[in-house]
Amino acid sequence: MRWWKTVGLAGLVGVAATGVVIAREERRRRACTPDEIRGRLHARLDATPPGDDADD
C-alpha cells in the first residue's frame, strides 16, 4: 500500500508544478501592454521573407 502513496504524492507534485508554470506564463503575458504585443507581431511579420505562406 505504500507505493500507492508514493504515486499519489508524485501526481500531486506534478499538478502543483504545472500550475506554477501556467501562473508564471500568465503573469508574463499580462505584463505586456497591447502596444508591446502589436510591436512584437509587426517585428515578426517584417522578419518573415516575402512569399513565405503558412497555409501550405
Secondary structure as GFF3:
##gff-version 3
##sequence-region A 1 56
A	DSSP	alpha_helix	2	30	.	.	.	ID=ss1
A	DSSP	alpha_helix	34	47	.	.	.	ID=ss2
###
